[in-house]
Amino acid sequence: MNVSDNRSGSALHPAIWALAFTLGMAITGYLERYAGVGRTGAIVLMALSSLFLIPMIRSVQARADAKGVNSPALKIYNRRFMIWTFGYMIALTIAITAYQKLELTGALLWLAAALPALPVFGMIWTMGRYVREEADEYLRLRAIYAALAATGLLLAIATAWGFLEMFGAVPHVPSWAAFPIWAIGLGAGQCWQGFRA
């Protein structure tokens, strides 16, 4: 392992960075809901937590390189996905700030509400593009299996939660939560395959 790997954070296991990101997001949600941190403060904390994704991706790539399971298409996928992820954070910040500070109505309200969804469409495009561009059949199959696991997890959670919500046992969850749940399932599917390999 060279010195640059240590400086980039890739010496740590990707799960550590993923845990740091998840804890940062959970703490942000708690602080916003129970400790009086406003939306602007929560957005700043979310953005800071998202910085853990950079060393996580570097760590994933370093481990994939060491195991010989990295590819040019996977590197491009990771780069594109990070760009869309930070685009999402910027779009969400702009939309929430505009909604809070301006009295948006009509088309401007619709535009602000739809703005954070645009980078999500980019993330979905990136995933589909990766499957098309990946020349290694094994890596392509792993990506497809992880996507199937994520879809199954999302369907199971949405169905169970929907019935619990219908009977008044749990609160309503906004539909925008579907993509983050799917992404968590994708990561879990990829981790499971990594452990099995």
Residue pairs with C-beta under 8 A, 6 or more apart in sequence:
1 11
1 62
5 11
5 62
8 55
8 58
8 62
9 17
9 54
9 55
9 58
9 59
10 55
10 58
10 59
10 61
10 62
10 63
11 59
12 55
12 59
13 59
13 63
14 56
14 59
14 60
14 63
15 191
17 52
17 53
17 55
17 56
17 59
18 52
18 56
18 187
20 49
20 52
21 49
21 50
21 52
21 53
21 56
24 45
24 46
24 48
24 49
24 52
25 46
25 49
27 45
28 37
28 42
28 45
28 46
28 49
29 42
31 37
31 41
31 42
31 45
32 38
32 39
32 41
32 42
37 45
39 96
39 100
40 96
40 97
40 100
43 89
43 92
43 93
43 96
46 89
47 89
47 93
50 85
50 86
50 89
53 82
53 85
54 82
57 78
57 82
60 78
61 70
61 74
61 75
61 78
64 70
64 74
69 138
69 139
71 134
71 135
71 136
71 139
73 130
73 133
73 134
73 135
73 136
73 139
74 130
74 134
74 139
76 130
76 133
77 126
77 127
77 129
77 130
77 133
80 122
80 126
80 129
81 123
81 126
81 127
83 122
84 119
84 120
84 122
84 123
84 126
85 119
85 123
87 118
87 119
87 122
88 116
88 119
88 120
88 123
91 115
91 116
91 118
91 119
92 115
92 116
94 112
94 115
95 112
95 113
95 115
95 116
98 104
98 108
98 112
99 109
99 112
99 113
102 108
104 112
116 176
117 176
120 179
123 179
123 183
127 143
127 147
130 143
131 140
131 143
131 144
134 140
134 143
142 190
142 193
145 189
145 193
146 186
146 189
146 190
146 193
147 186
147 189
148 189
149 185
149 186
149 188
149 189
149 192
150 182
150 183
150 184
150 185
150 186
150 188
150 189
151 182
151 185
152 185
153 181
153 182
153 184
153 185
153 188
153 189
154 178
154 181
154 182
154 185
157 181
158 178
158 181
161 170
161 173
164 170
165 171
165 172
165 173
